[in-house]
């Protein structure tokens, strides 16, 4: 099965064709490559409300059900991913720290 053509969008960074889906776990938006692939680790399906939903293909649920197609998350295949954010790692500021010990 292939995604509907009217759902086609393009990545802002690499301009590859993608579709936007909602994750079944928490309802967040996730970009998925437009073309289905056997190497993908997500299953995409169209809900009764017309929204595309995506779930991760895991060892517990490895099968692709009828009406689903296998695809790759676009974060894994983007040729121009956003730069990684640093985790800080440097000196932390001490603003907002209580200057005296807690008293009971």
PLY file of the C-alpha trace (Angstrom):
ply
format ascii 1.0
element vertex 104
property float x
property float y
property float z
element edge 103
property int vertex1
property int vertex2
end_header
0.00 0.00 0.00
1.18 3.53 -0.69
0.43 6.77 1.15
-2.16 9.08 -0.40
-0.66 11.65 -2.79
-2.55 14.57 -1.18
-0.56 13.98 2.06
2.76 14.63 0.30
5.00 17.28 1.90
8.70 18.08 1.54
11.49 18.23 4.12
12.66 21.79 4.79
16.30 20.74 4.90
16.81 18.12 2.17
13.59 18.65 0.17
12.84 14.91 0.13
9.17 13.84 -0.13
7.71 13.01 3.30
4.37 12.51 5.00
3.43 13.69 8.48
1.93 11.11 10.84
0.83 10.99 14.46
2.59 8.48 16.67
0.25 5.91 18.17
2.22 5.99 21.46
1.83 9.66 22.36
0.14 11.51 19.48
3.19 13.54 18.45
3.86 14.47 14.83
6.57 12.46 13.08
7.89 12.86 9.53
8.07 9.60 7.58
9.60 8.99 4.15
6.93 9.02 1.44
8.11 5.87 -0.30
7.39 2.56 1.50
10.46 0.38 2.11
11.08 -3.09 3.50
14.02 -1.75 5.57
11.76 0.66 7.49
11.11 0.21 11.19
7.70 1.90 11.38
4.26 0.85 10.18
1.95 3.56 8.83
-1.84 3.24 8.67
-4.75 5.51 7.91
-7.20 5.90 10.77
-10.99 6.05 10.47
-10.72 9.83 10.93
-8.45 10.11 7.85
-5.33 10.85 9.90
-2.15 8.87 9.26
-0.83 7.02 12.31
2.61 5.49 12.78
3.80 2.80 15.16
7.21 1.26 15.69
7.76 -2.25 14.37
9.19 -4.12 17.36
10.10 -7.68 18.23
6.81 -7.90 20.15
4.80 -6.66 17.14
6.90 -7.42 14.03
4.03 -8.10 11.62
2.62 -5.57 9.19
-1.16 -5.76 9.31
-3.46 -5.38 6.30
-3.94 -1.68 5.55
-0.48 -0.77 6.91
2.72 -0.14 5.00
6.30 -0.23 6.20
8.36 2.97 5.98
11.44 4.70 7.36
11.27 7.65 9.79
12.65 10.66 7.95
14.97 11.54 10.85
16.93 8.37 10.01
17.27 9.07 6.28
17.53 12.89 6.03
20.67 13.94 4.16
20.77 17.34 5.94
19.76 16.70 9.56
19.64 19.60 12.00
22.77 20.14 14.11
22.81 18.23 17.37
22.16 20.24 20.49
24.79 20.06 23.16
23.72 18.67 26.50
25.33 21.56 28.34
28.24 19.77 29.92
29.81 23.07 30.89
29.61 25.15 34.04
26.06 25.56 35.31
24.84 28.89 36.51
23.93 29.19 40.18
21.13 31.69 39.84
18.11 30.67 41.84
20.10 28.59 44.32
19.06 29.02 47.93
21.88 30.92 49.72
21.19 29.38 53.15
20.46 25.80 54.23
16.87 24.65 54.68
15.56 25.07 58.20
13.00 22.90 59.89
0 1
1 2
2 3
3 4
4 5
5 6
6 7
7 8
8 9
9 10
10 11
11 12
12 13
13 14
14 15
15 16
16 17
17 18
18 19
19 20
20 21
21 22
22 23
23 24
24 25
25 26
26 27
27 28
28 29
29 30
30 31
31 32
32 33
33 34
34 35
35 36
36 37
37 38
38 39
39 40
40 41
41 42
42 43
43 44
44 45
45 46
46 47
47 48
48 49
49 50
50 51
51 52
52 53
53 54
54 55
55 56
56 57
57 58
58 59
59 60
60 61
61 62
62 63
63 64
64 65
65 66
66 67
67 68
68 69
69 70
70 71
71 72
72 73
73 74
74 75
75 76
76 77
77 78
78 79
79 80
80 81
81 82
82 83
83 84
84 85
85 86
86 87
87 88
88 89
89 90
90 91
91 92
92 93
93 94
94 95
95 96
96 97
97 98
98 99
99 100
100 101
101 102
102 103
